[in-house]
């Protein structure tokens, strides 16, 4: 699929088969412990109808430096034409993190989207799960010990 793009540096897939293309910072900044910042990438895209892009964290930044994305995944709708920006958060309690222009800060995943037709009803069909949620699958201290 071709995606028209305006960018000083094109997103790139690091390895064959990767789902996410790396987005880089278009600005230099320092993220203090616990600080968040909206960081520009300089990238603008025109997704075709029926597609969405998700901006997701880079696992290496999260693991090595505690840098994550506050609203992950960030959703880029097909009609959006503005700059892709990333709300980064430094979760490290002690160390600041320096971001330079050109540093890889996030990944862009592009996927097809289905549009739902919502139909009002008085009741929903029963299912095996029912209304169970938020840990209803039976997680207990006992299952943790035997896992």
MISE-506640 format. One record per residue (C-alpha): residue in one letter; x negated, y, z negated. Coordinates in steps of 0.05 Angstrom, whole numbers, plus 5000, padded with zeros to 4 digits. Each point is the difference from the previous one (the first is absolute). Example, Ala and Ser with C-alpha at 12.3 -4.5 7.8 and 13.67 -1.06 7.14 Angstrom:
BEGIN
+------+------+------+------+
! type !   xx !   yy !   zz !
+------+------+------+------+
!    A ! 4754 ! 4910 ! 4844 !
!    S ! 4973 ! 5069 ! 5013 !
+------+------+------+------+
//
This chain:
BEGIN
+------+------+------+------+
! type !   xx !   yy !   zz !
+------+------+------+------+
!    X ! 5000 ! 5000 ! 5000 !
!    X ! 4974 ! 5069 ! 5018 !
!    X ! 5006 ! 5055 ! 4947 !
!    X ! 4987 ! 5072 ! 5023 !
!    X ! 4953 ! 5032 ! 4950 !
!    X ! 4967 ! 5066 ! 4985 !
!    X ! 4940 ! 4989 ! 4954 !
!    X ! 4928 ! 5023 ! 4991 !
!    X ! 4982 ! 4927 ! 4986 !
!    X ! 5045 ! 4943 ! 5024 !
!    X ! 5024 ! 4949 ! 4949 !
!    X ! 4961 ! 4936 ! 5011 !
!    X ! 5009 ! 4927 ! 4982 !
!    X ! 4938 ! 4975 ! 4963 !
!    X ! 5006 ! 4928 ! 5022 !
!    X ! 5038 ! 4960 ! 5053 !
!    X ! 5068 ! 4979 ! 4972 !
!    X ! 5003 ! 5056 ! 4947 !
!    X ! 5070 ! 5026 ! 4987 !
!    X ! 4979 ! 5069 ! 4977 !
!    X ! 4959 ! 5052 ! 5038 !
!    X ! 4956 ! 5044 ! 4956 !
!    X ! 5019 ! 5072 ! 4990 !
!    X ! 4945 ! 5048 ! 4980 !
!    X ! 4999 ! 5064 ! 4960 !
!    X ! 5000 ! 5066 ! 5039 !
!    X ! 4977 ! 5037 ! 4938 !
!    X ! 4950 ! 4995 ! 4944 !
!    X ! 5023 ! 4999 ! 4928 !
!    X ! 4986 ! 4974 ! 4930 !
!    X ! 5053 ! 4960 ! 4964 !
!    X ! 4991 ! 5006 ! 4924 !
!    X ! 5023 ! 4943 ! 4955 !
!    X ! 5076 ! 4996 ! 5002 !
!    X ! 5004 ! 5054 ! 5054 !
!    X ! 5041 ! 4993 ! 5064 !
!    X ! 4994 ! 5039 ! 5064 !
!    X ! 5034 ! 5004 ! 5068 !
!    X ! 4945 ! 4986 ! 5050 !
!    X ! 5006 ! 5015 ! 5074 !
!    X ! 4977 ! 4951 ! 5053 !
!    X ! 5006 ! 5045 ! 5061 !
!    X ! 5042 ! 4945 ! 5033 !
!    X ! 5066 ! 5013 ! 5034 !
!    X ! 5037 ! 4943 ! 5036 !
!    X ! 5062 ! 4990 ! 5041 !
!    X ! 5028 ! 4931 ! 4983 !
!    X ! 5052 ! 4973 ! 5048 !
!    X ! 5071 ! 4990 ! 4975 !
!    X ! 5006 ! 4933 ! 4965 !
!    X ! 4932 ! 5005 ! 4965 !
!    X ! 4975 ! 5025 ! 4933 !
!    X ! 4930 ! 5012 ! 4973 !
!    X ! 4982 ! 4986 ! 4928 !
!    X ! 4941 ! 5035 ! 4966 !
!    X ! 4970 ! 4950 ! 4950 !
!    X ! 4941 ! 5000 ! 4952 !
!    X ! 4932 ! 4972 ! 5018 !
!    X ! 4985 ! 4941 ! 4954 !
!    X ! 4926 ! 5017 ! 4993 !
!    X ! 5014 ! 5071 ! 4976 !
!    X ! 5050 ! 4973 ! 4949 !
!    X ! 4955 ! 4945 ! 4974 !
!    X ! 4934 ! 5036 ! 4999 !
!    X ! 5022 ! 5071 ! 4982 !
!    X ! 5072 ! 4999 ! 4976 !
!    X ! 5024 ! 5042 ! 5059 !
!    X ! 5071 ! 4984 ! 5022 !
!    X ! 5059 ! 5032 ! 5035 !
!    X ! 5055 ! 5027 ! 4955 !
!    X ! 5059 ! 4986 ! 5046 !
!    X ! 4974 ! 4937 ! 5032 !
!    X ! 5021 ! 4982 ! 5050 !
!    X ! 5011 ! 5068 ! 5030 !
!    X ! 5052 ! 4996 ! 5055 !
!    X ! 4990 ! 5034 ! 5067 !
!    X ! 5065 ! 5001 ! 5039 !
!    X ! 5001 ! 4998 ! 5076 !
!    X ! 5025 ! 5072 ! 5005 !
!    X ! 4945 ! 5031 ! 4957 !
!    X ! 4948 ! 5040 ! 5038 !
!    X ! 4962 ! 5034 ! 4944 !
!    X ! 4931 ! 4984 ! 4972 !
!    X ! 4994 ! 4935 ! 4962 !
!    X ! 4979 ! 5017 ! 4929 !
!    X ! 4984 ! 4953 ! 4943 !
!    X ! 5015 ! 5012 ! 4926 !
!    X ! 4939 ! 4970 ! 4967 !
!    X ! 4995 ! 4987 ! 4926 !
!    X ! 4937 ! 4986 ! 4959 !
!    X ! 5021 ! 4949 ! 4948 !
!    X ! 4930 ! 4996 ! 4970 !
!    X ! 5002 ! 5028 ! 4929 !
!    X ! 4927 ! 5022 ! 5000 !
!    X ! 4970 ! 5011 ! 5069 !
!    X ! 5016 ! 5052 ! 5052 !
!    X ! 4999 ! 4979 ! 5073 !
!    X ! 4971 ! 5041 ! 5058 !
!    X ! 5034 ! 4996 ! 5068 !
!    X ! 4962 ! 5025 ! 5061 !
!    X ! 5027 ! 5018 ! 5068 !
!    X ! 5002 ! 4935 ! 5039 !
!    X ! 5007 ! 4953 ! 4940 !
!    X ! 5051 ! 4944 ! 5009 !
!    X ! 5056 ! 5015 ! 4951 !
!    X ! 5060 ! 4959 ! 5022 !
!    X ! 5026 ! 4952 ! 5053 !
!    X ! 5056 ! 5009 ! 5050 !
!    X ! 5044 ! 4939 ! 5014 !
!    X ! 5050 ! 5005 ! 5058 !
!    X ! 5060 ! 4954 ! 5002 !
!    X ! 5066 ! 4991 ! 5036 !
!    X ! 5062 ! 5021 ! 4961 !
!    X ! 5070 ! 4971 ! 5001 !
!    X ! 5057 ! 5048 ! 4990 !
!    X ! 5055 ! 4976 ! 4954 !
!    X ! 5074 ! 5012 ! 5009 !
!    X ! 5028 ! 5008 ! 4930 !
!    X ! 5070 ! 4970 ! 4992 !
!    X ! 5040 ! 5018 ! 4937 !
!    X ! 5030 ! 4940 ! 4965 !
!    X ! 5034 ! 4988 ! 4932 !
!    X ! 4955 ! 4942 ! 4981 !
!    X ! 4936 ! 4966 ! 5023 !
!    X ! 4990 ! 4927 ! 5016 !
!    X ! 4970 ! 4959 ! 4943 !
!    X ! 4926 ! 4979 ! 5004 !
!    X ! 4954 ! 4955 ! 4960 !
!    X ! 4965 ! 5061 ! 4970 !
!    X ! 5063 ! 5041 ! 4987 !
!    X ! 4987 ! 5065 ! 4963 !
!    X ! 4934 ! 4977 ! 4969 !
!    X ! 4942 ! 5048 ! 5009 !
!    X ! 4941 ! 5032 ! 4965 !
!    X ! 4968 ! 4935 ! 4975 !
!    X ! 5061 ! 4956 ! 5003 !
!    X ! 4962 ! 4944 ! 5034 !
!    X ! 4982 ! 4970 ! 4932 !
!    X ! 4933 ! 5031 ! 4984 !
!    X ! 4985 ! 4988 ! 4926 !
!    X ! 4937 ! 4994 ! 4958 !
!    X ! 5010 ! 4924 ! 5005 !
!    X ! 4997 ! 5001 ! 5077 !
!    X ! 4939 ! 5044 ! 4997 !
!    X ! 4963 ! 4950 ! 4956 !
!    X ! 5016 ! 4942 ! 5048 !
!    X ! 4986 ! 5037 ! 5064 !
+------+------+------+------+
//
